[in-house]
Amino acid sequence: MKKYAIAIVGATGAVGQQVLKWLHELHFPFSSIETFASKRSSGRFIHYNRHSYLVQELNENSFKNKNICFFCTDESISKKYIPYALKEKCFVIDNSSFFRLYHDVPLIIPSINGHLFHPKHHLIANPNCATSILCSVLKPLSDLYSIQTVIVSTYQSMSGMGLNAMEELKYQSLAEFNGKYKRERKNHFHLSKDTFKYKIAFNCLPLVGTLLDDSWTTEEHKIINETKKILNQDFKIIPNCVRVPTFHCHGETVVVKFHQKIDLNVIIKHLKKQKELKICHKILPINSNCAQRLEVFVSRIRKVDNDTLTFYIVSDNLLKGAATNAIDIAFLAIGGCKE
């Protein structure tokens, strides 16, 4: 079996560390893995089981002799460095939002639209985490009935903002319990370029991403536009995104209105056939039980009326919504399959 030289850019971040872990867990055929990050993080080691990886400073020459590169960074890094990786004929999987809506860059969830991949593609965009989780259920539903409208409310964990945000939640929670949280502390919750002066511990913030002039957020626009591109459909999507004080997993309450009458038993039977879904009846899926699991957990499935369905889904946003989907794309590219 051919083996591949791997580069992970942004390896010290939450997604980058999960990519490193799951390349091992899913037995991806790599010959080597090199990890890259900013100058500030260079020189440290990332450990996984008995393996240690030296973090190198990212530069224009980091992609020489690499076959596959995972970008687990923000838009500015992807914009600047992906052209260098492509110049070295690297196959690139980008987790940032920068290339997702480019018409010539496939936005892929392999189980949904993997057929769009072609060997000529050297750059694949990995979808937004909340979008990936949502599409995993919308796709099989759209195979049964024609979707008219989707209303989705997300409950997104701090891991979606990275390790620093998770540490901030931990600090604030402990400080609140100990009576030491200082209101004047300049340790506000950062979202994109803006700073919102709200405490995240024990609060829900009805804003994920940056608030735009149209009163929608960047996260909500991602869900709308990326879902339509992935499913190649143009139904109405109404998202409301909320940041919640949890460490892992994103939850979503979804209402789907169809153009036809629906049969609940047919829907449940069809959803149970999807290997990436786990249908829960008696035991409700909660964040702590779904973390580090690869499935999307579906519960509270019920009819609202003859043409409308509602349900709750939860999944590990760092995996299904990022790292393991990126690795699935890499398996797709090499024509291999997971063990």
N, C-alpha and C positions, 0 to 999 in steps of 0.2 A: 504494500500500500504506500502510495506517495505521501510524504509528510511535508508540512508547510512551515515556513519561518513567519512568526507572528509578531506584530508590534501592537502594543496597547498604549494609546495616547490618553493621558488623563488617568493613569493607572492608580493613583493614590486616592481618587474620588470614590464615592459610593458605588457607582455603576462600574467603574474600571476594576475595582476589587472583585466585584461579582463576575465580571467577564473572566478574570484570571481564575477564579475558583471553578467556574462551570466549564471552562475549557478542559480542565482536569476531570471534573465529575462526569461530563458527557463524552469523555474519551475522544476528543477531537484529535485528529492525526497531525500533531505539530512536531516539528523537529527542534524548534527553539521558540522561546517567548522572550521578548525584550520589552521593558516597561519604560514609559516616558512621562514626564510631567514638567512643571515649571522649574525654573532655577531654584526657587525656594525649597522645593521638595527633592531636588536631585541629591544623590549621595545616600539617601536612606534606603532601607530594604523593606520589601513587602514579602511576607511569609505566608505560605500555604502548605499545610502539612509539613513535609520534610523539605520542601522546596523554598529557596530564597531567591528573590529577584532584586537586583540593584536598579534603583530608579535613576534614569539618565535625563539630563536636561534636553528638552525638545529643541531641535533646530532643523534647518532645511535639509540636512544630510542624514536625518534619522531613518530614512526609508530605504536606504540602499540595501539590496539583497534581501528584501522582505517580500513575502508573497501576499499576506493578508494583513490589513491594518484596521483595528477597531478604534474609532474616534469617540471617546467618552468625555467630551469637553463641551464648552459653550460655542455659540455661533461664531464668535470672533476668531477662535482658534481653528475651527473647521474652515472658515473662509480663507484664512491665511495659509494653512499648512496642507490642506488636502490637495491643492494643485501640485505640490512637491511630491506627494505620495503617488499621485496619478502619473506624474512624469517618470517615476521609477517603475511604472507598470505594476503598481501595487493594486490589489483588489481592496477597495475601501468600503467599510460599513460605518456610516455616520449616524451617531445618536443625537446630534444636535438638530435644531429645527431649520438650519440654514438652507438646505437643499430640498426639503421635503415637498415643496410645491412647484419645483422646477418641472416643466412638462417632460423633459428628457431624462429625468432621474426617477427611476421606479421607487415607489414607497411601498414596502413589502412586509406583509405578514405571511410567511410561507404556507401556512395551512389555509389561508384565504385566497391570496392572489399570487402564489408562487409561480404560477404559469407565466407571469409577466417577465420572469427573469430570462435573460438571454446572455450567452457567453460574451457578447460584445459589450455588456455592461461592466464597467470597472468601478462604478460608484453606485451604491444602494443606500437609500435613506431608511433609517429605522423610525417608526412612528412614535408620536407622543405616547407616554405611558397610559394615560387615561383613555386615549383613543384605542390603543391596542386591546385593552381589557374590554371596552365596549364593543368593538367590532367582532370580537371572538364569539359574541352571542348574537349580534345583529345579523351576521352572515348566515348562519343556519336558519334564522327566522325568515330572512329575505328569500331563502330557497323555497320556503313553504308559501309565503304570502307576500303581496306587494305592500311595502311600507309607505305610509303617508306622512307620519310625523313621529319624531322621537323627542321626548323630554327627558333629560338626564341631569340629575343632581349628584355631584361628586363630593366625596369626603376624602381629601387627599392628605396623606401622611407627610411628616417632616422629611422623611428620606427622599422625597421627591425634590427637595431643595439641597440635598447633599449632607455630608457628615457634619459640617459646621452648624447647620440648622438643627440637627439632631442633638448635638452637644448643647446648643442654646436651650432647647426644650428641657433637657436633663437638668441644666443649671437652674433654670427658672422654676422647675417643679420642686427641686430640693430646697431652693431658697424660699419658696412659698410655704412649704411644709415647716421649715425651720423658722419662719417669721422673719427672714432676713432679706426678702426681696425689696429692693429700693426703687421706688417709682422714678427717682431722678437718674437712675443708672442709664447711661447712654449705650444701652445694649439692645437697641430696637430690632424688630423683626424686619429683615431686608427682603424685598421682593424686586428683582430685576434692578433697574436704575433708581427706583424710588424707595424711600424709607417710610414705613408706616409705624407710627408710634403706638403700637398695641402690644400687649403682652400675649404671647402665644399659649403659655401654660394655662390650662383649664379654660381656654377660650376657643371659639370657632371663628375664623376670619373669612368672611364671604368675599374673598378676593384672592385669586391665584393668578400670578403673572402681573402684568402691568395694565392698569385701567386706561383704556383708549378714549378718544374723543366721542366715539359712538356709544359709550357707556358699557361696552362689552370689554372683556379682558383678553389679553393675548392668548391665555390658555383656552378660553372659550372659542376663540377664533380657530385655534388649532384643532379642537374637537370637531367643529363644523366642517372645516375645509379638508382635513385629513380623512375623516370618515367618508366623505363623498368621493375622494380620490381612491381610497382603498377599495370601497365597495362598487365604485363606478356607477353610483346612483345619485339622484338629486332630490331626495326627500327633505322635508324641513326638519332641522335639528335645533332644539332649544336647550343649551347647556347652562347650568348654574354651578360654578366651581367654588368649593369651600375648602380652606386649609384647616385641618383638625389636629389637636395635640396628641397624635399617636406617632410611633416611631416607624412602623412598617405597614405596608399594604394600602391600597386605595380601595375604597368602597364606592358604589354607585347605585343610586335608586333610579330605575329606568321605567318610563311609560312609553309604550309603542302603540300607535294607532295605525291600523291597516286599512287598505281599500276594500277588503272583503271580510265576511264573517269568519271567525276563527274557531278552531276546535282545540280546547286546552289539552285534552289527552293526546292528540296528535302532536302538538307542540312539545310536550314533555317527553314523549317517546322519541321524537327526533333529536331533541337536545341531549338525551342520554346516550345517543350513538356517537356524539362528538368526543373524540378521545381527549381533547384539551379542556373539556368542561367536566365539572363534578356537580351533579345535581343533589342538593341537600334537602331532605324532608324533615326528619325528626330533630337532627342536630344542626343548629344554625352555625354558619361559618363566621368566625370572628378573626380579627386581625392577627392575634397572637398564634392562632392555630393554622393560619394560612401562610404565614411568613416562611420563606425558603421552600415553598411548594410551587410546582410548575403549572398547576391547573388554575383555571378561572372557576371560582365556586359560585353557584347560582342557587338562590333560595327565594322563598316568599313568592313563588310563581302563582299568579292568579289573574282571572279575567276581571276587567273593570266593567265592560259591557260586551256586546256581541263582536265588536271589531277592535277591542283595545285590551292590551296585556300589560301587566306591571310585574316587576321582579327586582330583586336585589342581587348585586354581584360584588365580589371582592377578590383581589388577587395581589400577589407581591409585585409592586410596581417596578422594583429593581430587576426583577427576573422577566416575567411575561411582558412587562411593559418596557423592557430595556435589554438587559444582558443576555438572557437566554434566547430572546427573539433575534438578537444580533448574531448569536452563534448558530441559530437555525438558518439564518441567511447564509452564513459561511458554509454550512453543510450543503445547502442548496447549490451554492456556487461551485463546490468541488465535486458535486454529483454523488456525495456520500450520504450515509444515514447514521443516525445516532444509535449507539449500542444500548 
